[in-house]
Structures are given as C-alpha cells and as structure tokens.
Amino acid sequence: MHDQQHAPAPAAGAVPRGRTVSEGRLATLYRDGIVGLPGAFGRARGQELAEDFAALFAEALAYDGGTVDRGPNRYYFGVPAERLRGFQALLTSGEVVELSELVCGPDWQVVEVAFDCPRAGAVHQPWHRDFDMTGVTAAERRLTSLAFNVTTVDVTPEMGPFEIAPGTQWDDGSHWPHGMFPPKDEWPRYEALRQQRMARLGDISARTGLAVHRGTPNATDVDRGVLILGIVASEDPTPEHHRLTMTRAYFERLPSDLQPHLRVRLVDELPERPQQVHDIEGLVMGVDRSSDRVTE
C-alpha cells in the first residue's frame, strides 16, 4: 500500500475577501473532495429537471449509440444544454458561479453537460477516479476542474447512491491503470473511508473527479438520474468530445457575459441521434460482491 498525503488547505489568497460562505465551501472541497449545496437549485427546478431527464433518457435508449455503458444497467449520455429548461438558471446561480471562479479562475469554462443513471439491477462499480491527476495538481496541490451534480430524485439507500472516499483526491495514483483505477489491495482503505451521499431534489453538489468514488447497486425500479455539469480552468485542454454541441441560434440568445464560459461546437441544427463517445473502458464491467471479482 502506498502512503497517501493528507488533503491540504486551499492556497493562501485563493479566496476573495467577503466570501465567507464560499471560503468554507472551498475548504470543504479541498479537504473532502466534495461539498454539498443543499437546496441550491430549488425543488421546483429539480422537478423540471427530472421531467427533462426522463424524456431525454427515453430518446437516448431508443437507438444504438445513444448512451454509454458505465457498468451493468448503468448509463451515461451527454445532452444538448438547450434541451434543459434550467440550464441557464443552473449556470448563473450564485453557488455555481462562485465555486467555479474560486476553483477554476474567472475564465472558467463548461465542457460537459450529461446525465449518469443507474437503473434497476445496477451493481457496484470498481473504485475509480474520473481521470488521471494532472502534473499541475500533483505538483501544486491545486484543483483545475469541478463537476457539479444535480439529482433528479430524492435519493434513498436502496437507490444506488453515489459513494465517495473523502480526501482521496490527493492520493498518488501514478501506479494505477490509466491513473484512475486503484488496485484491489488498496480497496479496503476506500471501503473504510466511504460515505454515501443522499441528495434530495433541488440539491447540488460540487466535487473533484480525482476523489476516489463509485456507484452502488440500485435495488429499486427508480431511474436515479443525476445531471453532471463539468467545469474546467480556461488553460485546461480537453478532447473534442468535451465540448457542448449547441445551435448558433441558442448560443446567440444567451447573455453575452455567459457565452465566453461555454466551450462549444456550434451547429445550425442539433443532430437527431447524437452518438455518445465519452467511454471509460474500466467501468463497463461491474463488481460481483458475492465473490469480490470483476464480472460482465
């Protein structure tokens, strides 16, 4: 087992004066790798998001390539921002803007709008990160990206809640496959640290994809959809698929001060059947807990 470093405090001067609430949230994020923003989206907006999710998920499931497997009965799919009625409200909410600025700088950019959903029969995912640690983060202990998660349901323990091992965003993953998947002999540590997140409709959480986490089994018939809003610092390079496909007409209707925060690929019309490409091979297989082995 490799020794791991404790989570550092945010760098001195990282928090503008007068942002007492945000300072506390930033400190929590740097300590735990995740921070909750209870009720930040609002329950009415959450219900609207649930309706949009149900319609978009049904469309995505109706054709080959409309979703990506993230494990048995677990799906991921990117969505056009303009098909979410609450997109602009989410992106301009005070909590989202302040944390984005504090973590990613004043020129933060949106690179991902997507849903993740464990359905009935979803199993444990292997413990993982969403990406490998950048050289900047390893050397400076500075985060340069953020994922905001917005639930579409009131989560219960039977519904496959998200599990995270707090503080593990600073773990040295250089010896892990792809820098993302800790080997099984390290899993007991994450099991001991794990916390389940029981978000309620209208809540937002913000996390770093470096904190080790996993999805858990969904023993209900409820599709536990969660919206993912991916934010990065302007200097962070991202692959082409980490851009928002957006019509020019919609983009031009957005406030001019919001447009620079969107990393977009503009089109005249949205594709009728968008093909998903953001695959993570190591998540296609789940974990059979009865024998503690990876299984298809």
HELIX and SHEET records of a PDB file:
HELIX    1   1 THR A   20  ASP A   32  1                                  13    
HELIX    2   2 ARG A   43  LEU A   61  1                                  19    
HELIX    3   3 ALA A   81  ARG A   83  5                                   3    
HELIX    4   4 PHE A   87  LEU A   91  1                                   5    
HELIX    5   5 GLY A   94  CYS A  104  1                                  11    
HELIX    6   6 GLY A  135  GLU A  140  1                                   6    
HELIX    7   7 THR A  168  TRP A  170  5                                   3    
HELIX    8   8 PRO A  177  GLY A  179  5                                   3    
HELIX    9   9 LYS A  184  GLU A  186  5                                   3    
HELIX   10  10 TRP A  187  LEU A  193  1                                   7    
HELIX   11  11 ARG A  248  ARG A  253  1                                   6    
HELIX   12  12 GLN A  259  HIS A  261  5                                   3    
HELIX   13  13 GLU A  281  LEU A  283  5                                   3    
SHEET    1   A 7 ILE A  34  LEU A  37  0                                        
SHEET    2   A 7 ILE A 204  ARG A 207 -1                                        
SHEET    3   A 7 SER A 145  THR A 151 -1                                        
SHEET    4   A 7 VAL A 226  VAL A 232 -1                                        
SHEET    5   A 7 GLN A 109  PRO A 118 -1                                        
SHEET    6   A 7 ARG A  74  GLY A  78 -1                                        
SHEET    7   A 7 VAL A  68  ASP A  69 -1                                        
SHEET    1   B 3 GLN A 195  ARG A 197  0                                        
SHEET    2   B 3 PHE A 162  ILE A 164 -1                                        
SHEET    3   B 3 HIS A 213  ARG A 214 -1                                        
SHEET    1   C 2 LEU A 244  THR A 247  0                                        
SHEET    2   C 2 VAL A 264  VAL A 267  1                                        
SHEET    1   D 2 GLY A 286  ASP A 288  0                                        
SHEET    2   D 2 ARG A 293  THR A 295 -1                                        
END                                                                             
